[in-house]
Amino acid sequence: MLKNSKLGSLSPFSDGERIEDLSKVNFLYAPNGSGKTSISNLLKSNNNNIEWENDEILSTQIFNRDYLRKAFTSPEGEPGIFRLGEDVESIGEEIKLLEKIFMD
């Protein structure tokens, strides 16, 4: 389990600041511009600033702004229609290829 992480020189934090007392599941709620995405990107990177319980590095799932932009896409910008999932780009390309094959 994730124990704590040194924030280093991440904006908007001061050098040496840490997030501590983390649990198995952690939610970050804060105003815009307060560093939520910076923290989530640090946790996603699994760099040396992260301390793991018993030095056991576990996989992390980050659901931040970047994930939402990647997971919820709108094909050709059609309003009210979106695809859900991280692999939507490759699926969309495959659909276009199959449409071209069968429509020609």
N, C-alpha and C positions, 0 to 999 in steps of 0.2 A: 504494500500500500504506500502511496505517496505520503511522505511525512511533512516536508517543507521545501521551499525553494527560495534561493537568493535571487532577488530581482535585478541585481547588478545595476547597470546604467540604463535600463529600459525607461523610455519616456512614459509617463510623467513622474517616475519614481526617483528618489534620491539614492545615490550609490550606497549599498549596504542594507537597504530595506529588504525584508523577507516576508513571505507569506507562510504562516505556521498553523499548527493544529488542524491540518487537513484530515478529511475522513475518506472513506471508500468512494463516496459520491459527493461532489462539491459543486455548488451553484454560486456564480458571481453575479450580483445585482449591484449596479452603480450607475450614476449619471453618465451621459455621453462624454467622451474625452477623459475619462478617469483611469483608463489603462486596462479595461477588461480584455480587449482583443490582444493587447501586448502580453498579458499574463497567459492567456490561452495559447498563444503562439509559442511562448517559452515552454509551457508544459508539453505541447505537441512535439517540440524539437528534441526532447529527452537529452538535453545537454548536461554538462557537469554541475550546473547550478541547482540541480534537483537532487534531493536526498530521499532515498527509498527505504522503507522499513526492511530491516535485515538485508539490505543491499540487493533486494530482489526487484529488478526492473520489470514492471508490468506494462501491458499495452494500455494506452489511454485513448479515450474517445472524446473528442472535442467538438462541441456543437456551438460554434460561434458564428459571427456574421459571414465569414468566409465559407463555412460549411453550408449555411443556408443559401448563399448565392450559387454555390456549386450544385447543391441537391435539388433546388427548386428552379427549374428552367422553363421558359416559355418558348415552344417551337415557333419560329418565325414571328414572334411577338404577338401571337393571337391572344386577345384579351380573354381572361377566364379559363384558359387552358394551360396546364403546366404538367410536366413530368416530374416524378419524385424519385430520387436516388442519385448516388454518386456516379454511376456509369451511364447516365442519360445521354451524354454526348456520343459515345460509341454506338449506343442503341439507335439514336436518331440518325446517325450516318448510315447504319445498316438498313434502316427503314427506307431512307432515300434511295439507296442502291437497289433494294428489292423493288421499290416502286418503279424505278427507271427500267429495270429488267422486264417486269411484267406489264408495264404500260406501253412499252415500245413495240 
